[in-house]
Amino acid sequence: MTARRPTTDPFRYDGYRIDRRAGRLECHYSVGPRRFTERFTLGPAGDWGSPAVEAAAGLLFVLAGVSYYKTAAPPRVDLGDLALTDEERGQLTTYLVEGLGEFAHRNRLDLSGLEVTGPRRGVRRPAGFEPSGDRPLVPFGGGIDSVVTAETVRRHHPGASLFVVSPPGDRFEAIERPAVASGLPVVRAERQIDPQLLRSEELGFLNGHVPVTAIVSGVAVLAAALGRHGVVVMSNERSASAATLLDGGRSVNHQWSKGAVFEAGLRRAVASAIGPGLEYFSLLRPYSELWVAQRFADLGRYLPVFRSCNRAFTQDPARRLDHWCGRCDKCCFIDLVLAPFVAAERLRQVFDGREPLDDPTLADRFRSLLDVGGEAKPFECVGDADECRAALALARQRPDRRGNRLLDQLAAEVGGTSEVDAGALLRPAGAHWIPDRYAPEDQLV
C-alpha cells in the first residue's frame, strides 16, 4: 500500500543568492505556499564573484533541495528558472529517488515516477578553475574513515586541510577533538536549515533520512572553489555501495550518497560545471571497513579522542552525549570492526567501560550486523555482513578475547568465516577514481 502525500503541489527550486559581504549562500525552495530557506556561511574570504564559485553554488543549491522536497515528496519537481541539461535532469531524478530510498521505504512511498519540469539547456560550458598550490580539502567527521583519509593524504600533501560543517554557533565535540589531534588546519562552514524542518510533525511534513553526505559534498566543493583548493578527498569505502535491503526487488541503501554511483555522478557534475581543475573522489573507495579499521588502529593518538556514537551528533546540544553510549548500532559496529586490531583492554577504555562486546544483551544488534537470526541490517553507516563476519572471526583469534561469551555465541550462530575471506577484505578491490598521486603506498593494484 502506498501512503498519501501531504500535497500534490510541485516542489519548486525558487533560486539562490550569494551574499558576498557575509560570505553566505542562501537557497530558496517552496512547496505550494510553503517557503523554505537554507543558508550556508563560509565567510567573506575568497573570491565569491568568480565563475567557479558561482557554478559550485548552483550545484549546492540543487543538492540541498532534497531536505525540502521530502517534506511532501510530490510527484513533480519544478526547476523554476534553473536550466539543466538532459543529463543533469537525469542526475537530479536519480539523486532524489535513490538518495531518498530509505525515506520512501519507511513512508511507504513510490518515487519512481518523479517528473522534473523546467527550462532545458544545451551543453554546459565549464566555468574554469585554477587551484592554488597542492592544498587538498578533506571533509572530516571525526570517525575512523575520515581519520585514515586525513592521515594518508597528509603524508605526501602537507598543504592538506580538514573541512568541517557545523550548525550555526555550535560544534560537535566528537569532530573537534580528533580534528585537534590531527594538528591540521580546519576550513569551516555553517549550515543553517530552515527552522520549519524542526517542526515536521506539527506542520504535517513527511520525515525521514536524507542523503546528508551529498549535501556535505556540495558544501565542500563550494569551499574548495572559494579557497582555490584543487581537490576534495572523501572517505567513503566500498561497502557503502551495498544495499541495506531489497524492497520489492528495489535496492534501498542508507548510505547511497556515500556509494560509487553518487560519487561518479557528482564527479561528472563538477567536471561539467567547474572543469577539470577541481577534483572530487573518495580515497577509500576500493577498501573495506576492515582495511580502514586496521589502519586506524595504528593511529594511537586518536583512540582516546574519537567518538562515532550516534548520540554524539544529536542536533539538540542538551541531548547530546559526551561519551560513547555503548548500545547503539554504530557503537556495536565500531567495537566489532576494531576488535581484531586493538587490545581488548584498550577498547574497554575507549568505551569508558561500556564496551558493547562485553554486554550479552546486545546480541540482537550484533546479529543484525552479521546477518544472522533474521535480524535486518540497521539503517546506519555500518559495514556489510561479510566485513562484520570477518571481524568476528579475527577478533576471536586474539588471546585477549578468549572466553568472550558474546563473541563465542555469535560465532556459533554464524558458523565461522574463513581466513581467506578476511584476507581478501584487507586488499583493495573494485573500481575507483583515485589519482596516482593520492594512492596509499603499495595498496592500489
BELVENQUI-V538925 format. One record per residue. N is the residue number from 1. RES is the residue in one letter. SS is DSSP state (H for helix, E for strand, L for the rest). PSI is psi in whole degrees, -180 to 180 (NA if undefined). D_LAST is the distance of its C-alpha to the last C-alpha in Angstrom with 1 decimal. Layout:
N,RES,SS,PSI,D_LAST + N,RES,SS,PSI,D_LAST
This chain:
1,M,L,132,47.2 + 2,T,L,133,46.1 + 3,A,L,156,47.4 + 4,R,L,137,49.6 + 5,R,L,151,48.2 + 6,P,L,-27,50.5 + 7,T,L,157,51.2 + 8,T,L,1,50.5 + 9,D,L,140,50.7 + 10,P,L,154,47.5 + 11,F,E,136,45.1 + 12,R,E,133,45.4 + 13,Y,E,104,43.3 + 14,D,E,-15,46.3 + 15,G,E,170,44.6 + 16,Y,E,161,43.3 + 17,R,E,135,44.9 + 18,I,E,123,43.5 + 19,D,E,96,45.9 + 20,R,L,-38,45.0 + 21,R,L,-42,47.6 + 22,A,L,-14,46.2 + 23,G,L,50,42.6 + 24,R,E,145,42.3 + 25,L,E,127,41.1 + 26,E,E,127,43.4 + 27,C,E,131,42.3 + 28,H,E,134,45.1 + 29,Y,E,166,45.0 + 30,S,E,156,47.7 + 31,V,E,107,48.6 + 32,G,L,-132,52.1 + 33,P,L,-10,54.3 + 34,R,E,124,51.8 + 35,R,E,144,50.2 + 36,F,E,147,47.1 + 37,T,E,130,45.7 + 38,E,E,140,42.5 + 39,R,E,138,42.1 + 40,F,E,119,39.2 + 41,T,E,122,40.3 + 42,L,L,-5,38.2 + 43,G,L,159,41.1 + 44,P,L,-12,42.8 + 45,A,L,148,40.6 + 46,G,L,169,38.5 + 47,D,L,89,39.5 + 48,W,L,-15,40.3 + 49,G,L,1,41.8 + 50,S,L,151,38.8 + 51,P,H,-35,37.5 + 52,A,H,-41,34.0 + 53,V,H,-41,35.5 + 54,E,H,-42,37.7 + 55,A,H,-42,34.8 + 56,A,H,-37,32.8 + 57,A,H,-40,36.1 + 58,G,H,-40,36.4 + 59,L,H,-45,32.9 + 60,L,H,-40,33.8 + 61,F,H,-44,37.2 + 62,V,H,-46,35.7 + 63,L,H,-41,33.2 + 64,A,H,-18,35.9 + 65,G,L,-19,38.3 + 66,V,H,-35,36.7 + 67,S,H,-27,38.7 + 68,Y,H,-31,41.9 + 69,Y,H,-42,41.3 + 70,K,L,-6,40.9 + 71,T,L,-29,44.3 + 72,A,L,-20,45.8 + 73,A,L,53,42.9 + 74,P,L,163,45.2 + 75,P,L,-5,44.4 + 76,R,E,140,44.4 + 77,V,E,125,42.7 + 78,D,E,119,44.7 + 79,L,L,-7,42.8 + 80,G,L,-124,46.1 + 81,D,L,5,45.8 + 82,L,L,110,42.0 + 83,A,L,123,41.0 + 84,L,E,150,37.6 + 85,T,L,167,36.0 + 86,D,H,-41,35.6 + 87,E,H,-42,31.8 + 88,E,H,-36,32.5 + 89,R,H,-40,35.2 + 90,G,H,-41,32.8 + 91,Q,H,-41,30.2 + 92,L,H,-43,33.1 + 93,T,H,-48,34.3 + 94,T,H,-42,30.9 + 95,Y,H,-47,30.6 + 96,L,H,-42,34.1 + 97,V,H,-49,33.9 + 98,E,H,-40,30.4 + 99,G,H,-27,30.5 + 100,L,L,24,33.9 + 101,G,H,-46,33.0 + 102,E,H,-45,33.9 + 103,F,H,-47,37.0 + 104,A,H,-41,38.1 + 105,H,H,-47,37.6 + 106,R,H,-32,39.7 + 107,N,H,4,42.3 + 108,R,L,50,42.6 + 109,L,L,149,41.9 + 110,D,L,109,40.6 + 111,L,L,3,39.0 + 112,S,L,-22,37.7 + 113,G,L,17,40.6 + 114,L,L,133,40.1 + 115,E,E,132,41.6 + 116,V,E,122,40.8 + 117,T,E,154,43.7 + 118,G,L,-176,44.5 + 119,P,L,145,44.2 + 120,R,E,152,41.6 + 121,R,L,159,40.2 + 122,G,L,-150,38.7 + 123,V,L,132,35.5 + 124,R,L,137,34.8 + 125,R,L,122,34.8 + 126,P,L,146,32.3 + 127,A,L,-31,34.2 + 128,G,L,140,32.3 + 129,F,L,134,30.8 + 130,E,L,109,30.4 + 131,P,L,162,28.7 + 132,S,L,100,30.3 + 133,G,L,-174,28.0 + 134,D,L,88,24.7 + 135,R,L,70,25.7 + 136,P,L,150,23.1 + 137,L,E,126,24.8 + 138,V,E,101,23.4 + 139,P,E,132,25.4 + 140,F,L,122,26.3 + 141,G,L,0,27.9 + 142,G,L,-4,28.1 + 143,G,L,-180,26.0 + 144,I,H,-33,23.1 + 145,D,H,-52,20.5 + 146,S,H,-28,22.0 + 147,V,H,-47,22.7 + 148,V,H,-41,19.1 + 149,T,H,-49,18.2 + 150,A,H,-43,21.3 + 151,E,H,-33,20.6 + 152,T,H,-44,17.0 + 153,V,H,-42,18.3 + 154,R,H,-23,21.4 + 155,R,H,-39,19.9 + 156,H,H,-1,19.2 + 157,H,L,76,21.5 + 158,P,L,-12,24.8 + 159,G,L,10,26.5 + 160,A,L,149,24.8 + 161,S,E,151,27.3 + 162,L,E,157,27.4 + 163,F,E,127,28.9 + 164,V,E,133,31.3 + 165,V,E,130,33.4 + 166,S,E,161,36.7 + 167,P,L,157,40.0 + 168,P,L,129,42.8 + 169,G,L,17,44.3 + 170,D,L,148,42.1 + 171,R,L,146,39.0 + 172,F,L,120,37.0 + 173,E,H,-33,37.2 + 174,A,H,-18,34.1 + 175,I,H,-42,32.2 + 176,E,H,-41,34.4 + 177,R,H,-49,34.3 + 178,P,H,-28,30.5 + 179,A,H,-43,30.6 + 180,V,H,-42,33.3 + 181,A,H,-30,31.3 + 182,S,H,-31,28.4 + 183,G,L,4,30.9 + 184,L,L,151,29.2 + 185,P,L,154,31.6 + 186,V,E,124,31.9 + 187,V,E,133,32.5 + 188,R,E,153,34.6 + 189,A,E,149,35.9 + 190,E,E,135,38.5 + 191,R,E,120,38.5 + 192,Q,E,107,41.9 + 193,I,L,158,42.1 + 194,D,L,130,45.4 + 195,P,H,-18,47.7 + 196,Q,H,-28,48.6 + 197,L,H,-28,45.3 + 198,L,H,-4,46.5 + 199,R,H,32,49.6 + 200,S,H,-49,47.8 + 201,E,H,-45,50.0 + 202,E,H,-40,53.2 + 203,L,H,1,52.5 + 204,G,L,22,51.4 + 205,F,L,152,47.8 + 206,L,L,150,45.1 + 207,N,L,160,42.6 + 208,G,L,-179,39.1 + 209,H,L,138,35.5 + 210,V,L,157,34.1 + 211,P,L,79,30.5 + 212,V,H,-36,31.0 + 213,T,H,-32,27.4 + 214,A,H,-42,28.0 + 215,I,H,-46,31.1 + 216,V,H,-39,29.5 + 217,S,H,-44,26.8 + 218,G,H,-40,29.7 + 219,V,H,-39,31.5 + 220,A,H,-40,28.5 + 221,V,H,-41,28.2 + 222,L,H,-44,32.0 + 223,A,H,-38,31.8 + 224,A,H,-45,29.1 + 225,A,H,-40,31.2 + 226,L,H,-42,34.3 + 227,G,H,4,32.9 + 228,R,L,39,30.9 + 229,H,L,129,27.5 + 230,G,L,-9,25.0 + 231,V,E,135,22.2 + 232,V,E,118,22.4 + 233,V,E,109,19.6 + 234,M,E,174,19.8 + 235,S,L,49,18.8 + 236,N,L,118,18.4 + 237,E,L,178,16.0 + 238,R,H,-33,15.0 + 239,S,H,-9,18.2 + 240,A,H,-19,20.3 + 241,S,H,-10,20.0 + 242,A,L,144,21.7 + 243,A,L,143,25.5 + 244,T,L,-41,27.9 + 245,L,E,169,30.3 + 246,L,E,129,31.6 + 247,D,E,101,35.0 + 248,G,L,35,36.7 + 249,G,L,-4,33.4 + 250,R,E,134,32.2 + 251,S,E,130,29.1 + 252,V,E,120,30.2 + 253,N,L,113,27.5 + 254,H,L,-32,28.8 + 255,Q,L,27,25.6 + 256,W,H,-42,25.4 + 257,S,H,-2,25.3 + 258,K,H,-4,22.2 + 259,G,L,173,20.4 + 260,A,H,-33,18.1 + 261,V,H,-45,21.2 + 262,F,H,-43,23.1 + 263,E,H,-45,20.3 + 264,A,H,-42,20.0 + 265,G,H,-44,23.8 + 266,L,H,-34,24.4 + 267,R,H,-44,22.0 + 268,R,H,-41,24.1 + 269,A,H,-41,27.3 + 270,V,H,-44,26.5 + 271,A,H,-40,25.7 + 272,S,H,-42,28.8 + 273,A,H,-37,31.2 + 274,I,L,-43,30.0 + 275,G,L,174,27.8 + 276,P,L,-9,24.5 + 277,G,L,-15,25.7 + 278,L,L,116,24.8 + 279,E,E,147,21.3 + 280,Y,E,124,20.6 + 281,F,E,164,17.3 + 282,S,E,126,16.2 + 283,L,L,-24,13.9 + 284,L,L,6,13.5 + 285,R,L,-44,12.9 + 286,P,L,8,9.8 + 287,Y,L,155,11.5 + 288,S,L,165,14.6 + 289,E,H,-28,17.9 + 290,L,H,-43,17.8 + 291,W,H,-44,14.8 + 292,V,H,-45,16.8 + 293,A,H,-39,20.0 + 294,Q,H,-42,18.7 + 295,R,H,-35,17.9 + 296,F,H,-37,21.1 + 297,A,H,-25,23.1 + 298,D,L,-7,22.5 + 299,L,L,71,24.1 + 300,G,H,-30,27.6 + 301,R,H,-16,29.6 + 302,Y,H,-21,28.6 + 303,L,H,-40,29.7 + 304,P,L,-13,33.4 + 305,V,L,-16,33.0 + 306,F,L,155,30.5 + 307,R,L,110,32.0 + 308,S,L,12,30.3 + 309,C,L,137,33.5 + 310,N,H,-38,34.6 + 311,R,H,-4,38.0 + 312,A,H,-11,36.9 + 313,F,H,20,36.4 + 314,T,L,135,39.6 + 315,Q,L,-36,41.1 + 316,D,L,112,44.5 + 317,P,H,-29,44.5 + 318,A,H,-23,47.4 + 319,R,H,0,45.3 + 320,R,L,130,42.1 + 321,L,L,146,41.4 + 322,D,L,19,40.7 + 323,H,L,168,39.2 + 324,W,L,133,36.9 + 325,C,L,-29,39.0 + 326,G,L,9,37.3 + 327,R,L,-20,38.0 + 328,C,L,167,35.9 + 329,D,H,-38,32.9 + 330,K,H,-42,30.6 + 331,C,H,-45,32.2 + 332,C,H,-43,31.7 + 333,F,H,-47,28.0 + 334,I,H,-41,27.2 + 335,D,H,-46,29.3 + 336,L,H,-44,27.6 + 337,V,H,-24,24.0 + 338,L,H,-19,24.9 + 339,A,H,-34,27.2 + 340,P,L,-20,24.7 + 341,F,L,-10,23.9 + 342,V,L,137,27.2 + 343,A,L,141,30.5 + 344,A,H,-45,32.8 + 345,E,H,-35,35.6 + 346,R,H,-40,33.4 + 347,L,H,-35,32.4 + 348,R,H,-38,36.0 + 349,Q,H,-40,36.8 + 350,V,H,-43,34.2 + 351,F,L,14,35.9 + 352,D,L,40,39.4 + 353,G,L,5,40.5 + 354,R,L,43,39.5 + 355,E,L,126,36.3 + 356,P,H,-37,35.7 + 357,L,H,-10,34.8 + 358,D,H,5,38.3 + 359,D,L,97,40.0 + 360,P,H,-20,40.6 + 361,T,H,-11,42.0 + 362,L,H,14,38.5 + 363,A,H,-41,37.6 + 364,D,H,-35,37.6 + 365,R,H,-42,35.1 + 366,F,H,-35,32.7 + 367,R,H,-39,33.4 + 368,S,H,-35,32.4 + 369,L,H,-34,29.0 + 370,L,H,-5,28.6 + 371,D,L,53,30.0 + 372,V,L,156,33.0 + 373,G,L,14,36.7 + 374,G,L,7,36.6 + 375,E,L,129,35.7 + 376,A,L,146,33.9 + 377,K,L,135,30.7 + 378,P,L,149,32.0 + 379,F,L,78,31.7 + 380,E,L,167,29.8 + 381,C,L,81,26.5 + 382,V,L,165,25.3 + 383,G,L,175,22.4 + 384,D,L,176,22.6 + 385,A,H,-38,24.4 + 386,D,H,-42,21.5 + 387,E,H,-42,20.4 + 388,C,H,-39,24.0 + 389,R,H,-39,24.7 + 390,A,H,-41,21.9 + 391,A,H,-41,23.3 + 392,L,H,-48,26.8 + 393,A,H,-44,26.0 + 394,L,H,-38,24.3 + 395,A,H,-38,27.2 + 396,R,H,-17,29.8 + 397,Q,L,-14,28.4 + 398,R,L,133,29.5 + 399,P,H,-33,33.0 + 400,D,H,2,34.0 + 401,R,H,3,33.5 + 402,R,L,137,35.6 + 403,G,L,2,38.5 + 404,N,L,116,37.1 + 405,R,H,-44,39.1 + 406,L,H,-43,36.9 + 407,L,H,-44,33.7 + 408,D,H,-42,35.5 + 409,Q,H,-46,37.2 + 410,L,H,-39,34.0 + 411,A,H,-39,32.2 + 412,A,H,-37,35.2 + 413,E,H,-36,35.0 + 414,V,H,-41,31.3 + 415,G,L,8,31.7 + 416,G,L,150,28.7 + 417,T,L,131,24.9 + 418,S,L,154,23.1 + 419,E,H,-29,21.0 + 420,V,H,-41,18.3 + 421,D,H,-45,18.2 + 422,A,H,-41,17.9 + 423,G,H,-40,15.2 + 424,A,H,-35,13.1 + 425,L,H,-14,13.9 + 426,L,L,10,12.7 + 427,R,L,152,9.0 + 428,P,L,150,7.1 + 429,A,L,148,7.9 + 430,G,L,171,9.6 + 431,A,L,154,10.4 + 432,H,L,172,10.8 + 433,W,L,30,12.7 + 434,I,L,120,11.6 + 435,P,L,149,12.7 + 436,D,H,-36,11.0 + 437,R,H,-8,14.0 + 438,Y,H,-4,13.5 + 439,A,L,133,10.0 + 440,P,L,141,10.6 + 441,E,L,132,10.6 + 442,D,L,26,8.1 + 443,Q,L,-42,6.5 + 444,L,L,139,3.8 + 445,V,L,NA,0.0
